[in-house]
Amino acid sequence: MIVELTHNLISTDITVSHREARSLVSCARKAILDLFPGFEERYDRIVRPHFERVLHTRWPDEAALDEHSCRDLVN
C-alpha cells in the first residue's frame, strides 16, 4: 500500500517536484523498512528500481535516486 500510494502521487500529481518526489520515496522506504525489518535486500532489488523508473520517466533530465535522508522532508 505504501508503494502504491507513493507511486500514484509521484507519477500523477503535477504539483510534486523532483525533490519532493525523492523525499517521498525516501520516506516510503523508511516506513517499509520500519514495518518489515530485514527487507532491505528485497526493497533494493524490487521496489527501488520501480521508483527509479517512475522518477526517470517523469523527470528524465534529473539525477538518479540517491540515498538522501528522509529528514529532508517537504511540506
CORWOPE-V662458 format. One record per helix or strand of 3 or more residues. SS is the DSSP state (H for helix, E for strand). FROM is the first residue (numbers start at 1). LEN is the number of residues. Records with the same first field share a line. If there is no record, write none. Layout:
SS=FROM-LEN  FROM-LEN
This chain:
H=2-11  18-18  40-19
